[in-house]
Amino acid sequence: MRVTSIAPGAVESDLKFSTSGTSQAAVMDFYKAAIPAETIARAVAFVIEQPDDVDINEIVLRPTAQEF
């Protein structure tokens, strides 16, 4: 069995419009450098396309402009 953990940073999605518990300005500031969802999809496809003898344990994706 193979398991991969994919940890994205800020991703362009509708989540920025429904996040609660923080100011809308702070949320919009965080997502201004977000990467497209298609980028995450390409990473998932990369993992799936690997041969059976390859296990990719973890992928961390972040926008280059994201500070953390």
Buried (B, 14 or more C-beta within 10 A) or exposed (E): EEEBEEEBBBBBBEEBEEBEEEEEEEBEEBBEBBBEEEBBEEBEEEBEEEEEEEEBEEBEBBBEEBEE
